[in-house]
Amino acid sequence: MNEIEIMKTINHDYIMKLEELHESKNSVYLVLELLEGGELFNHISSKQNLSIKQIQRIMVCLLKALSYLHD
């Protein structure tokens, strides 16, 4: 439940958003933002050689999201 409360407050372009929350007697259902394109790990693994620009863009996005969460 603590994680859900934190997710409700997060609003950043590089972090998946919690759209809705539904609770039943026995379950909690989280409706998350639809993110297309697959997982980052699979994207990186499928590439033979990523350019420095591609790596830089990925790292900038990750670090901006991490900085936001840290704040």
PARO-389423 format. One record per residue (C-alpha): x, y, z. Coordinates in pm, 1 decimal. Layout:
<tikes>
{tike {X,Y,Z}}
...
</tikes>
This chain:
<tikes>
{tike {0.0,0.0,0.0}}
{tike {295.1,233.0,63.4}}
{tike {417.1,179.6,-293.8}}
{tike {70.2,264.7,-426.2}}
{tike {62.5,590.0,-228.3}}
{tike {401.3,683.9,-372.5}}
{tike {291.1,594.5,-727.4}}
{tike {-11.4,825.6,-691.7}}
{tike {219.9,1123.5,-639.0}}
{tike {462.5,1053.4,-924.9}}
{tike {422.1,1262.8,-1238.3}}
{tike {721.4,1246.6,-1472.2}}
{tike {753.7,1190.2,-1847.4}}
{tike {1001.1,903.2,-1806.1}}
{tike {816.4,712.5,-1531.8}}
{tike {509.7,493.8,-1581.7}}
{tike {200.1,656.6,-1435.4}}
{tike {-63.8,499.5,-1215.4}}
{tike {-387.6,582.8,-1400.0}}
{tike {-646.7,417.2,-1176.5}}
{tike {-676.0,203.1,-868.1}}
{tike {-953.6,-50.1,-806.8}}
{tike {-993.4,-249.8,-490.1}}
{tike {-1209.2,-553.0,-427.7}}
{tike {-1252.3,-762.8,-116.4}}
{tike {-946.2,-975.7,-193.4}}
{tike {-748.9,-784.6,-456.1}}
{tike {-604.2,-452.6,-559.1}}
{tike {-595.9,-373.7,-932.2}}
{tike {-356.5,-114.2,-1068.1}}
{tike {-427.9,40.5,-1406.6}}
{tike {-96.0,165.5,-1541.5}}
{tike {-9.1,388.0,-1834.1}}
{tike {31.8,197.6,-2161.9}}
{tike {393.4,210.6,-2271.9}}
{tike {460.2,73.1,-2617.1}}
{tike {792.5,-36.9,-2755.4}}
{tike {889.4,-313.9,-2516.2}}
{tike {1138.3,-325.7,-2232.2}}
{tike {1458.1,-124.0,-2232.8}}
{tike {1672.1,-433.0,-2169.4}}
{tike {1527.1,-610.8,-2474.2}}
{tike {1574.3,-299.0,-2687.2}}
{tike {1939.7,-270.7,-2588.4}}
{tike {1999.1,-645.9,-2625.7}}
{tike {1851.4,-655.4,-2976.0}}
{tike {2087.7,-388.4,-3107.1}}
{tike {2429.0,-495.1,-3234.6}}
{tike {2587.9,-156.6,-3179.4}}
{tike {2423.9,140.6,-3014.1}}
{tike {2566.3,476.9,-3113.0}}
{tike {2706.4,709.9,-2852.5}}
{tike {2407.6,941.2,-2915.3}}
{tike {2160.7,656.9,-2848.3}}
{tike {2341.1,556.9,-2528.5}}
{tike {2356.0,921.1,-2419.8}}
{tike {1981.1,967.1,-2473.5}}
{tike {1898.0,651.7,-2276.4}}
{tike {2125.9,752.0,-1988.9}}
{tike {1992.5,1109.6,-1975.8}}
{tike {1634.2,979.2,-1954.4}}
{tike {1723.8,729.3,-1682.1}}
{tike {1916.9,984.7,-1479.9}}
{tike {1641.4,1246.4,-1506.3}}
{tike {1386.8,991.8,-1380.0}}
{tike {1617.5,883.6,-1098.0}}
{tike {1683.1,1245.6,-998.8}}
{tike {1307.1,1313.8,-991.6}}
{tike {1247.3,1013.7,-764.9}}
{tike {1533.9,1112.3,-539.8}}
{tike {1393.5,1463.4,-496.2}}
</tikes>
